[in-house]
């Protein structure tokens, strides 16, 4: 039971701890290491929540840690890309700017309204994470831009949904499936 209870949190914490390693590898121009660390972090993002739900050890604290790990990791990607893959990142700069705005604006709005950052973990955010993971890996490993561009559109859409959820809710909630679920309860 001990492993089941703490493994998802350990995985999430490891993702957060790998962000400085990712940035250090990028600053040193270690492109292969950057791609490997991004793959590892995305895989951990998929696994930690799945395990927490499967083992029924979901908690508000775990959801908040996951949100902070995701926020930190996703903000590190453009910087790591700029250092390790400057030509690719420069060419895709408008998409990276949209990605960063989609990561930063919804939590700032929620912070302004609720005085804390909620951890919605919507279906849209999960689709966004999976598509960005695939898109970034294909972009940096193979210079294939179209999956990343599509992923950016999915991320912008998920950010708009999170913004709408914040505007509709009176108090912050964790683990909200979608705007539709919020509206159905109102």
C-alpha angles and dihedrals in degrees: 000000000000092000092047092050099049107023096084090051091046090052091049092047090049090054090053091048091050093060094082089046090052091050092046091052090048092049088053090051094245097153096171091052090047092053091046093049092047089051091049093048093048091048090050089051090056095044104044097059093041091053093046091053094041093051092038094236096126113145138171089242091053091047091051092048089049091051092050092047091049093046093050094044096047092048090050093055097074092045092047089047092050091053099040101031107022097162094051094043092047092051091049094042096122090054092047089049090053090047092051092046089051090052097045107036102058095051091045091052091048090047090053092049102037102022088235137063114253123215103226099166091190124186087250091055090050091050088047092052093049094046094045090049092053093039096050093046092050091045096051099034099042106011089242105151107179098076089051091049092051090047089053090055090050090049093050089051091049090049091052089051092050090049090052091048090053091050092050100044122083094201131021118266134188128227099018110175099208146325088265090060091050093049092047090058095049 
